Amino acid sequence: MRVYIMADMEGASCIVRPEQAGWDGYTGAEYQEARRLLTSDVNAAVEGAIQGGADEVYVDDLHGGGGAWNIVPDLMHPKAIYIRTDHESRLRLSILDENFDCVFLIAYHAMAGNPKAILSHTFSSRSIYRVTVNEVEVGEIAVDSAVAGSLGLPVILVTGCSEAVTEARRFLGDVEVVTVKHSLARTSAYCLPSRRTYELIREAAKEAVENLARNRKAYNAFKFNEPVKVLVEYMHPNYVDRMKGVYGVERVGSREILCRAGRFIDAARMLGWAGLSV
């Protein structure tokens, strides 16, 4: 049993402010504290997966596009393997392949446009206004789940704020979830103590892996209907200008691009959301 953990940051325990997520440059004291909170959530998922029977657990720190190392090295779980890539290489999720059995989404956030979700955005809070796939608005939960689904891998656990968990259930169905904080507004929440969320995540991870081991059909791999049309609406025309010349990408408005592809994974690669060689 091999588990692949995709880790973001905005959905970690007790994180509600942009400064905690490093939106001000990954240098402040609040960000350093948040790194420890994220590491605790990830460690809980690793520990639960191992207790549930996982033989190998890989952790991919995706927050900041690979430009920041968010997990605290001294606190890494000793039984996990950690992946790090530079966002400039456009190799996001490049280690993920069909030799894994399942995926966890840890510390994920809801999509752009959700006014109640904690630090909601889709890939970039500065540049992207919204993303739709086949005219359905989506965020990183659906996109990353579909990348995994292109390899036949189910997402079996999602953790984040209450709005992120609701979004996960809407797209993924009966997936295991842990609500680490209950959203009040974009930067406000009722937060559970990290010691408490550690136990909740550990137990949910353990149960998810055990369920999958008992029944390989317990969770479904998420896929978009193919072929796909992916529309990305940016905040400013300058961001569209940067996509000029990208294969498969068409400008359809001053702030919009459209990507058509036979397979979703191909569209994800064109847009820099995945570097999988499939």
C-alpha contacts under 8 A as a table, 3 or more apart, distances in Angstrom:
res1	aa1	res2	aa2	distance
1	M	53	G	7.06
1	M	54	A	4.78
1	M	55	D	5.27
1	M	56	E	6.64
1	M	100	F	7.41
1	M	101	D	6.13
1	M	213	A	7.88
2	R	54	A	5.93
2	R	55	D	5.95
2	R	56	E	4.79
2	R	57	V	5.89
2	R	58	Y	7.85
2	R	99	N	7.61
2	R	100	F	4.94
2	R	101	D	5.37
2	R	102	C	7.03
3	V	49	A	7.48
3	V	54	A	6.74
3	V	56	E	6.27
3	V	57	V	4.76
3	V	58	Y	6.26
3	V	100	F	6.07
3	V	101	D	6.05
3	V	102	C	5.33
3	V	103	V	5.83
3	V	104	F	7.43
4	Y	57	V	5.96
4	Y	58	Y	4.90
4	Y	59	V	6.16
4	Y	60	D	7.51
4	Y	96	L	7.39
4	Y	100	F	6.75
4	Y	101	D	7.95
4	Y	102	C	6.33
4	Y	103	V	4.78
4	Y	104	F	6.35
5	I	57	V	7.27
5	I	58	Y	5.93
5	I	59	V	4.69
5	I	60	D	5.97
5	I	103	V	5.67
5	I	104	F	4.70
5	I	105	L	6.13
5	I	106	I	6.93
6	M	59	V	6.28
6	M	60	D	5.07
6	M	61	D	6.53
6	M	62	L	6.64
6	M	103	V	7.17
6	M	104	F	6.05
6	M	105	L	5.03
6	M	106	I	6.20
7	A	42	V	7.23
7	A	59	V	7.02
7	A	60	D	5.97
7	A	61	D	5.07
7	A	62	L	5.71
7	A	63	H	6.95
7	A	105	L	6.08
7	A	106	I	4.84
7	A	107	A	6.06
7	A	108	Y	7.15
8	D	11	G	6.98
8	D	12	A	7.82
8	D	61	D	6.58
8	D	62	L	5.50
8	D	63	H	4.66
8	D	105	L	7.76
8	D	106	I	6.36
8	D	107	A	5.17
8	D	108	Y	5.37
8	D	109	H	7.91
9	M	12	A	5.44
9	M	15	I	7.98
9	M	21	A	6.34
9	M	38	L	6.23
9	M	63	H	5.92
9	M	107	A	5.20
9	M	108	Y	6.57
10	E	15	I	6.25
10	E	16	V	7.21
10	E	21	A	5.96
10	E	107	A	6.17
10	E	108	Y	6.31
10	E	109	H	5.84
10	E	118	I	7.20
10	E	119	L	6.28
10	E	160	G	7.87
11	G	15	I	6.89
11	G	106	I	7.45
11	G	107	A	3.74
11	G	108	Y	4.50
11	G	109	H	4.94
11	G	118	I	7.38
11	G	159	T	6.97
11	G	160	G	4.14
11	G	161	C	5.77
11	G	164	A	7.79
11	G	180	V	7.83
12	A	15	I	5.78
12	A	37	L	6.60
12	A	38	L	5.32
12	A	41	D	6.62
12	A	106	I	7.49
12	A	107	A	4.25
12	A	108	Y	7.28
12	A	159	T	7.71
12	A	160	G	6.08
12	A	161	C	7.94
12	A	180	V	7.11
13	S	37	L	6.12
13	S	38	L	6.97
13	S	41	D	7.06
13	S	107	A	7.60
13	S	160	G	7.61
13	S	180	V	5.40
13	S	181	K	6.63
13	S	191	C	7.04
13	S	192	L	7.11
13	S	193	P	7.42
13	S	194	S	5.88
13	S	197	T	6.97
14	C	37	L	7.36
14	C	180	V	7.66
14	C	181	K	6.90
14	C	191	C	5.48
14	C	192	L	7.09
14	C	193	P	7.34
14	C	194	S	7.25
15	I	20	Q	6.23
15	I	21	A	7.28
15	I	34	A	6.57
15	I	37	L	7.85
16	V	20	Q	7.17
16	V	118	I	6.00
16	V	119	L	6.79
16	V	186	R	7.58
16	V	187	T	4.86
16	V	188	S	6.00
16	V	189	A	7.02
17	R	20	Q	5.35
17	R	21	A	6.86
17	R	119	L	7.33
17	R	187	T	5.51
18	P	21	A	5.20
18	P	22	G	6.43
18	P	23	W	5.28
18	P	24	D	7.22
18	P	119	L	7.01
18	P	187	T	7.91
19	E	22	G	5.12
19	E	23	W	5.59
19	E	24	D	5.74
19	E	26	Y	7.94
19	E	28	G	7.06
19	E	30	E	6.11
19	E	31	Y	6.11
20	Q	23	W	7.54
20	Q	28	G	7.91
20	Q	30	E	4.79
20	Q	31	Y	4.19
20	Q	32	Q	7.65
20	Q	33	E	7.42
20	Q	34	A	5.48
21	A	26	Y	7.53
21	A	31	Y	5.86
21	A	34	A	6.92
22	G	25	G	5.43
22	G	26	Y	4.04
22	G	27	T	6.97
22	G	28	G	7.43
22	G	31	Y	5.42
23	W	26	Y	6.64
24	D	27	T	7.42
24	D	28	G	7.72
25	G	28	G	7.69
26	Y	31	Y	6.17
26	Y	68	A	7.39
27	T	31	Y	6.68
27	T	32	Q	7.56
28	G	31	Y	5.37
28	G	32	Q	6.64
29	A	32	Q	5.13
29	A	33	E	6.38
30	E	33	E	5.14
30	E	34	A	6.15
31	Y	34	A	4.90
31	Y	35	R	6.21
32	Q	35	R	5.21
32	Q	36	R	6.96
33	E	36	R	5.47
33	E	37	L	6.71
34	A	37	L	4.91
34	A	38	L	6.14
35	R	38	L	5.15
35	R	39	T	6.08
35	R	70	N	5.53
35	R	71	I	5.68
35	R	72	V	6.20
36	R	39	T	5.00
36	R	40	S	6.17
36	R	71	I	7.14
36	R	72	V	6.33
36	R	75	L	7.97
37	L	40	S	5.19
37	L	41	D	6.53
37	L	194	S	6.95
38	L	41	D	5.21
38	L	42	V	6.26
38	L	70	N	7.82
38	L	71	I	6.75
38	L	107	A	7.15
39	T	42	V	5.08
39	T	43	N	5.95
39	T	71	I	5.27
39	T	72	V	6.34
39	T	75	L	7.01
39	T	76	M	7.07
40	S	43	N	5.08
40	S	44	A	6.16
40	S	194	S	7.39
40	S	198	Y	6.62
41	D	44	A	5.15
41	D	45	A	6.46
41	D	106	I	7.28
41	D	107	A	7.38
41	D	194	S	7.76
41	D	197	T	7.32
41	D	198	Y	5.84
41	D	201	I	6.99
42	V	45	A	5.13
42	V	46	V	6.24
42	V	106	I	6.62
43	N	46	V	4.98
43	N	47	E	6.01
43	N	76	M	7.07
43	N	77	H	5.66
44	A	47	E	5.15
44	A	48	G	6.07
44	A	198	Y	5.19
44	A	199	E	6.97
44	A	201	I	5.71
44	A	202	R	4.61
45	A	48	G	5.16
45	A	49	A	6.07
45	A	106	I	7.73
45	A	201	I	5.76
45	A	202	R	5.21
45	A	205	A	5.52
46	V	49	A	5.18
46	V	50	I	6.28
46	V	57	V	6.54
46	V	77	H	7.20
46	V	79	K	7.90
46	V	80	A	6.77
46	V	202	R	7.56
46	V	205	A	7.76
47	E	50	I	5.23
47	E	51	Q	6.16
47	E	77	H	7.86
47	E	202	R	6.15
47	E	206	K	7.91
48	G	51	Q	5.01
48	G	52	G	6.03
48	G	201	I	7.32
48	G	202	R	4.14
48	G	203	E	5.89
48	G	204	A	7.19
48	G	205	A	4.73
48	G	206	K	4.20
48	G	207	E	7.87
49	A	52	G	5.00
49	A	53	G	6.48
49	A	54	A	5.43
49	A	57	V	7.48
49	A	202	R	7.50
49	A	205	A	5.23
49	A	206	K	4.98
49	A	208	A	7.91
49	A	209	V	6.01
50	I	53	G	5.20
50	I	54	A	4.65
50	I	55	D	6.71
50	I	56	E	7.78
50	I	57	V	7.68
50	I	206	K	7.25
51	Q	54	A	7.19
51	Q	206	K	5.76
52	G	205	A	7.30
52	G	206	K	4.18
52	G	207	E	6.45
52	G	208	A	7.65
52	G	209	V	5.26
52	G	210	E	5.07
53	G	206	K	7.81
53	G	209	V	6.77
53	G	210	E	6.75
53	G	213	A	7.90
54	A	57	V	6.88
54	A	209	V	7.02
56	E	79	K	7.91
56	E	80	A	6.97
56	E	81	I	7.82
57	V	79	K	7.51
57	V	80	A	5.12
57	V	81	I	6.25
58	Y	80	A	5.78
58	Y	81	I	4.69
58	Y	82	Y	5.73
58	Y	83	I	7.10
59	V	80	A	6.91
59	V	81	I	6.09
59	V	82	Y	4.75
59	V	83	I	5.96
60	D	82	Y	6.14
60	D	83	I	4.87
60	D	84	R	6.60
60	D	93	L	7.56
61	D	66	G	7.03
61	D	69	W	7.21
61	D	70	N	6.96
61	D	71	I	7.20
61	D	82	Y	7.73
61	D	83	I	6.73
61	D	84	R	6.55
62	L	65	G	5.63
62	L	66	G	5.72
62	L	92	R	7.67
63	H	66	G	6.43
63	H	68	A	7.24
63	H	70	N	7.20
64	G	67	G	5.50
64	G	68	A	5.80
65	G	68	A	7.49
65	G	86	D	7.49
65	G	87	H	5.03
65	G	92	R	7.55
66	G	69	W	7.03
66	G	84	R	6.71
66	G	85	T	5.54
66	G	86	D	4.96
66	G	87	H	4.76
66	G	92	R	7.86
67	G	86	D	5.90
67	G	87	H	5.82
69	W	72	V	7.84
69	W	84	R	7.77
71	I	75	L	7.87
71	I	76	M	7.25
72	V	75	L	5.45
72	V	76	M	6.45
73	P	76	M	5.34
76	M	80	A	7.71
77	H	80	A	5.69
83	I	95	I	7.92
85	T	89	S	7.52
85	T	91	L	6.78
85	T	92	R	7.26
86	D	89	S	5.63
86	D	90	R	7.47
86	D	91	L	7.47
87	H	90	R	5.42
87	H	91	L	6.82
87	H	92	R	6.94
90	R	272	G	5.81
90	R	273	W	7.87
90	R	274	A	7.39
90	R	275	G	6.16
91	L	94	S	5.09
91	L	272	G	7.86
91	L	274	A	6.41
91	L	275	G	4.29
91	L	276	L	7.40
92	R	272	G	7.29
92	R	273	W	6.20
92	R	274	A	4.79
92	R	275	G	5.20
92	R	276	L	7.82
93	L	96	L	5.55
93	L	274	A	5.48
93	L	275	G	5.97
93	L	276	L	6.55
94	S	97	D	7.90
94	S	274	A	6.61
94	S	275	G	4.67
94	S	276	L	4.65
94	S	277	S	7.33
95	I	276	L	7.35
96	L	100	F	7.35
96	L	148	A	7.76
96	L	276	L	7.07
97	D	100	F	6.25
97	D	151	L	6.56
97	D	276	L	7.59
98	E	101	D	7.46
98	E	151	L	5.34
98	E	152	G	7.02
98	E	153	L	7.16
100	F	153	L	7.30
101	D	153	L	6.07
101	D	154	P	7.66
102	C	153	L	5.16
102	C	154	P	5.21
102	C	155	V	5.89
102	C	156	I	6.64
103	V	148	A	7.26
103	V	153	L	6.82
103	V	154	P	6.19
103	V	155	V	4.57
103	V	156	I	6.18
103	V	157	L	7.29
104	F	155	V	5.69
104	F	156	I	5.98
104	F	157	L	4.84
104	F	158	V	6.04
105	L	108	Y	6.25
105	L	141	I	7.62
105	L	155	V	7.21
105	L	157	L	6.16
105	L	158	V	4.70
105	L	159	T	6.47
106	I	157	L	7.70
106	I	158	V	5.77
106	I	159	T	5.02
106	I	160	G	6.99
107	A	158	V	7.72
107	A	159	T	5.36
107	A	160	G	4.90
108	Y	140	E	7.89
108	Y	141	I	7.03
108	Y	158	V	7.26
108	Y	159	T	6.24
108	Y	160	G	5.16
108	Y	161	C	7.92
108	Y	164	A	6.81
109	H	117	A	7.40
109	H	118	I	6.87
109	H	119	L	7.05
109	H	120	S	5.92
109	H	121	H	7.54
109	H	140	E	7.72
109	H	141	I	7.59
109	H	160	G	5.98
109	H	161	C	6.78
109	H	163	E	7.84
109	H	164	A	5.14
110	A	114	N	6.97
110	A	117	A	6.02
110	A	118	I	7.44
110	A	119	L	7.89
110	A	120	S	5.11
110	A	121	H	6.75
110	A	122	T	7.87
110	A	139	G	6.56
110	A	140	E	7.52
110	A	141	I	7.32
110	A	161	C	8.00
110	A	163	E	6.20
110	A	164	A	4.35
110	A	167	E	6.63
111	M	114	N	6.31
111	M	120	S	5.44
111	M	121	H	5.02
111	M	122	T	5.25
111	M	138	V	6.41
111	M	139	G	4.17
111	M	140	E	6.62
111	M	141	I	7.82
111	M	164	A	7.87
112	A	120	S	5.16
112	A	121	H	3.72
112	A	122	T	5.11
112	A	125	S	7.80
112	A	129	Y	6.64
112	A	130	R	5.96
112	A	139	G	6.81
113	G	120	S	7.03
113	G	121	H	7.06
113	G	129	Y	7.64
113	G	130	R	7.24
114	N	117	A	5.60
114	N	120	S	6.29
115	P	120	S	7.58
115	P	185	A	6.74
115	P	186	R	6.07
116	K	163	E	7.29
116	K	183	S	6.19
116	K	184	L	6.15
116	K	185	A	4.38
116	K	186	R	5.11
117	A	120	S	5.45
117	A	161	C	7.06
117	A	162	S	7.60
117	A	163	E	5.27
117	A	164	A	6.96
117	A	183	S	5.84
117	A	184	L	7.73
117	A	185	A	6.35
117	A	186	R	5.23
118	I	161	C	6.63
118	I	163	E	7.79
118	I	183	S	6.20
118	I	185	A	6.66
118	I	186	R	4.41
118	I	187	T	5.59
118	I	188	S	7.01
118	I	189	A	7.57
119	L	186	R	5.46
119	L	187	T	6.40
120	S	125	S	7.86
120	S	186	R	7.00
121	H	124	S	6.27
121	H	125	S	5.20
121	H	128	I	7.83
121	H	129	Y	8.00
121	H	139	G	7.48
122	T	125	S	6.75
122	T	128	I	6.60
122	T	129	Y	7.72
122	T	130	R	6.80
122	T	131	V	7.33
122	T	139	G	5.19
122	T	140	E	5.90
123	F	128	I	7.17
123	F	139	G	7.84
123	F	140	E	6.73
124	S	127	S	5.51
124	S	128	I	5.56
125	S	128	I	6.37
125	S	129	Y	7.85
126	R	235	M	7.26
127	S	234	Y	5.52
127	S	235	M	5.16
127	S	236	H	7.03
127	S	239	Y	6.72
128	I	131	V	7.65
128	I	232	V	7.21
128	I	233	E	6.12
128	I	234	Y	4.30
128	I	235	M	5.59
129	Y	232	V	7.80
129	Y	233	E	5.48
129	Y	234	Y	5.04
129	Y	235	M	5.37
130	R	137	E	7.17
130	R	138	V	7.81
130	R	232	V	6.15
130	R	233	E	5.36
130	R	234	Y	7.06
131	V	137	E	5.74
131	V	138	V	5.81
131	V	139	G	6.92
131	V	230	V	7.17
131	V	231	L	5.71
131	V	232	V	4.65
131	V	233	E	6.31
132	T	135	E	5.22
132	T	136	V	4.97
132	T	137	E	4.12
132	T	138	V	5.50
132	T	230	V	5.74
132	T	231	L	5.20
132	T	232	V	6.67
133	V	136	V	5.27
133	V	137	E	6.46
133	V	138	V	6.75
133	V	224	F	7.81
133	V	228	V	6.68
133	V	229	K	5.69
133	V	230	V	4.54
133	V	231	L	6.48
134	N	225	N	7.92
134	N	228	V	5.94
134	N	229	K	5.11
134	N	230	V	6.41
135	E	229	K	7.66
135	E	230	V	7.86
135	E	231	L	7.76
138	V	141	I	7.79
138	V	142	A	6.05
138	V	143	V	7.07
139	G	142	A	5.73
139	G	143	V	6.24
140	E	143	V	4.92
140	E	144	D	5.72
141	I	144	D	5.58
141	I	145	S	6.01
141	I	167	E	7.72
141	I	168	A	6.44
142	A	145	S	5.08
142	A	146	A	6.03
142	A	168	A	7.41
142	A	171	F	6.49
142	A	172	L	7.84
142	A	222	F	7.96
143	V	146	A	5.13
143	V	147	V	6.29
144	D	147	V	4.97
144	D	148	A	6.32
145	S	148	A	5.13
145	S	149	G	5.96
145	S	154	P	7.43
145	S	155	V	6.14
145	S	221	A	7.70
145	S	222	F	5.94
145	S	223	K	7.70
146	A	149	G	4.59
146	A	150	S	6.04
146	A	221	A	7.71
146	A	222	F	5.33
146	A	223	K	4.98
146	A	224	F	6.71
146	A	264	F	7.54
146	A	265	I	7.77
147	V	150	S	5.24
147	V	151	L	7.21
147	V	264	F	7.58
147	V	265	I	5.91
147	V	268	A	7.56
147	V	274	A	7.33
148	A	151	L	5.50
148	A	152	G	6.63
148	A	153	L	5.16
148	A	154	P	6.72
148	A	155	V	7.38
148	A	221	A	7.40
148	A	222	F	7.67
149	G	152	G	4.68
149	G	153	L	4.98
149	G	154	P	6.07
149	G	221	A	4.69
149	G	222	F	4.94
149	G	223	K	5.49
150	S	153	L	7.33
150	S	223	K	6.75
150	S	264	F	7.56
150	S	265	I	6.36
152	G	221	A	5.68
153	L	221	A	5.34
154	P	219	Y	6.03
154	P	220	N	5.40
154	P	221	A	3.86
154	P	222	F	6.52
155	V	158	V	7.62
155	V	172	L	7.81
155	V	175	V	7.27
155	V	219	Y	7.46
155	V	220	N	7.74
155	V	221	A	6.68
155	V	222	F	7.62
156	I	175	V	5.33
156	I	176	E	5.83
156	I	208	A	6.09
156	I	209	V	7.87
156	I	219	Y	6.37
157	L	175	V	5.99
157	L	176	E	4.62
157	L	177	V	5.48
157	L	178	V	7.90
157	L	204	A	7.35
157	L	205	A	6.62
157	L	208	A	6.76
158	V	165	V	6.86
158	V	168	A	7.00
158	V	175	V	7.40
158	V	176	E	6.43
158	V	177	V	4.82
158	V	178	V	6.53
159	T	164	A	7.75
159	T	165	V	6.67
159	T	177	V	5.59
159	T	178	V	4.72
159	T	179	T	6.02
159	T	180	V	6.91
159	T	201	I	7.54
160	G	163	E	7.90
160	G	164	A	5.63
160	G	165	V	6.12
160	G	178	V	6.70
160	G	179	T	5.54
160	G	180	V	5.73
160	G	181	K	7.09
161	C	164	A	5.25
161	C	165	V	6.27
161	C	179	T	5.38
161	C	180	V	5.73
161	C	181	K	4.85
161	C	182	H	5.72
161	C	183	S	6.20
162	S	165	V	5.13
162	S	166	T	6.24
162	S	179	T	5.36
162	S	180	V	7.50
162	S	181	K	6.28
162	S	182	H	4.97
162	S	183	S	5.91
163	E	166	T	5.05
163	E	167	E	6.22
163	E	182	H	7.77
163	E	183	S	6.70
164	A	167	E	5.03
164	A	168	A	6.16
165	V	168	A	5.01
165	V	169	R	6.28
165	V	177	V	6.33
165	V	178	V	7.20
165	V	179	T	6.43
166	T	169	R	5.24
166	T	170	R	6.23
167	E	170	R	5.03
167	E	171	F	6.48
168	A	171	F	5.44
168	A	172	L	5.63
168	A	173	G	7.39
168	A	175	V	7.71
169	R	172	L	5.16
169	R	173	G	4.71
169	R	174	D	6.38
169	R	175	V	6.51
170	R	173	G	5.94
171	F	222	F	7.81
172	L	175	V	6.21
172	L	220	N	7.77
172	L	222	F	6.32
174	D	219	Y	7.42
175	V	219	Y	6.87
176	E	204	A	6.53
176	E	205	A	7.95
176	E	208	A	6.46
177	V	204	A	7.17
178	V	200	L	6.73
178	V	201	I	6.24
178	V	204	A	7.18
179	T	182	H	7.00
180	V	191	C	6.65
180	V	192	L	6.00
180	V	197	T	5.88
181	K	189	A	6.02
181	K	190	Y	5.55
181	K	191	C	4.40
181	K	192	L	5.93
182	H	189	A	5.24
182	H	190	Y	5.02
182	H	191	C	6.49
183	S	186	R	7.32
183	S	188	S	6.31
183	S	189	A	4.43
183	S	190	Y	6.62
184	L	187	T	7.80
184	L	188	S	5.26
184	L	189	A	4.90
184	L	190	Y	7.24
185	A	188	S	4.95
185	A	189	A	6.80
192	L	196	R	6.48
192	L	197	T	6.43
193	P	196	R	5.28
193	P	197	T	6.37
194	S	197	T	4.96
194	S	198	Y	5.87
195	R	198	Y	5.15
195	R	199	E	6.72
196	R	199	E	5.43
196	R	200	L	6.44
197	T	200	L	4.86
197	T	201	I	5.95
198	Y	201	I	5.33
198	Y	202	R	6.01
199	E	202	R	5.04
199	E	203	E	6.04
200	L	203	E	5.32
200	L	204	A	6.14
201	I	204	A	5.10
201	I	205	A	5.97
202	R	205	A	5.23
202	R	206	K	6.14
203	E	206	K	5.09
203	E	207	E	6.13
204	A	207	E	5.12
204	A	208	A	6.03
205	A	208	A	5.11
205	A	209	V	6.25
206	K	209	V	5.45
206	K	210	E	6.16
207	E	210	E	5.06
207	E	211	N	5.99
208	A	211	N	5.12
208	A	212	L	6.26
209	V	212	L	5.10
209	V	213	A	6.10
210	E	213	A	5.05
210	E	214	R	6.24
211	N	214	R	5.23
211	N	215	N	6.12
211	N	218	A	6.54
212	L	215	N	5.05
212	L	216	R	5.09
212	L	217	K	7.22
212	L	218	A	5.80
212	L	219	Y	7.18
213	A	216	R	6.30
215	N	218	A	5.32
216	R	219	Y	7.27
217	K	220	N	6.57
224	F	228	V	7.39
224	F	264	F	7.00
225	N	228	V	6.68
226	E	262	G	6.07
226	E	263	R	5.87
226	E	264	F	6.84
227	P	260	R	7.51
227	P	261	A	5.82
227	P	262	G	4.14
227	P	263	R	5.65
227	P	264	F	7.16
228	V	260	R	5.86
228	V	261	A	5.55
228	V	262	G	6.25
228	V	263	R	6.57
228	V	264	F	5.97
228	V	267	A	7.82
229	K	258	L	6.80
229	K	259	C	5.77
229	K	260	R	4.70
229	K	261	A	6.78
230	V	258	L	5.68
230	V	259	C	5.04
230	V	260	R	6.44
230	V	267	A	7.29
231	L	256	E	6.92
231	L	257	I	5.82
231	L	258	L	4.57
231	L	259	C	6.43
232	V	256	E	5.64
232	V	257	I	5.43
232	V	258	L	6.51
233	E	255	R	5.65
233	E	256	E	4.42
233	E	257	I	6.66
234	Y	237	P	7.00
234	Y	239	Y	6.47
234	Y	240	V	6.95
234	Y	255	R	5.18
234	Y	256	E	6.16
235	M	239	Y	7.62
235	M	255	R	6.79
236	H	239	Y	5.96
236	H	240	V	7.44
236	H	255	R	5.83
237	P	240	V	5.16
237	P	241	D	6.42
237	P	254	S	5.52
237	P	255	R	4.70
237	P	256	E	7.97
238	N	241	D	5.05
238	N	242	R	6.69
239	Y	242	R	5.31
239	Y	243	M	7.06
239	Y	255	R	7.62
240	V	243	M	5.35
240	V	244	K	7.05
240	V	251	R	7.34
240	V	254	S	7.52
240	V	255	R	5.98
240	V	256	E	6.66
240	V	257	I	6.82
241	D	244	K	5.46
243	M	246	V	5.67
243	M	249	V	7.43
244	K	249	V	7.77
244	K	251	R	7.96
245	G	249	V	7.56
246	V	249	V	5.66
246	V	270	M	6.97
247	Y	270	M	6.71
248	G	259	C	5.73
248	G	260	R	6.41
248	G	261	A	7.39
248	G	267	A	7.81
248	G	270	M	6.93
249	V	257	I	6.48
249	V	258	L	5.76
249	V	259	C	4.68
249	V	260	R	7.31
249	V	270	M	7.52
250	E	257	I	5.45
250	E	258	L	5.15
250	E	259	C	6.31
251	R	254	S	7.66
251	R	256	E	6.09
251	R	257	I	4.39
251	R	258	L	6.28
252	V	255	R	7.99
252	V	256	E	5.57
252	V	257	I	5.39
252	V	258	L	6.41
253	G	256	E	4.80
253	G	257	I	6.90
259	C	267	A	6.31
259	C	270	M	7.99
260	R	267	A	6.80
261	A	264	F	6.49
261	A	266	D	6.26
261	A	267	A	5.61
262	G	266	D	7.43
263	R	266	D	5.44
263	R	267	A	6.84
264	F	267	A	5.12
264	F	268	A	6.20
265	I	268	A	4.95
265	I	269	R	6.21
265	I	274	A	7.46
265	I	278	V	7.97
266	D	269	R	5.13
266	D	270	M	6.28
267	A	270	M	5.06
267	A	271	L	6.27
268	A	271	L	5.21
268	A	272	G	6.15
268	A	273	W	4.91
268	A	274	A	5.52
269	R	272	G	5.06
269	R	273	W	5.75
269	R	274	A	4.84
269	R	275	G	5.70
269	R	276	L	7.28
270	M	273	W	7.69
271	L	274	A	7.89
272	G	275	G	7.02
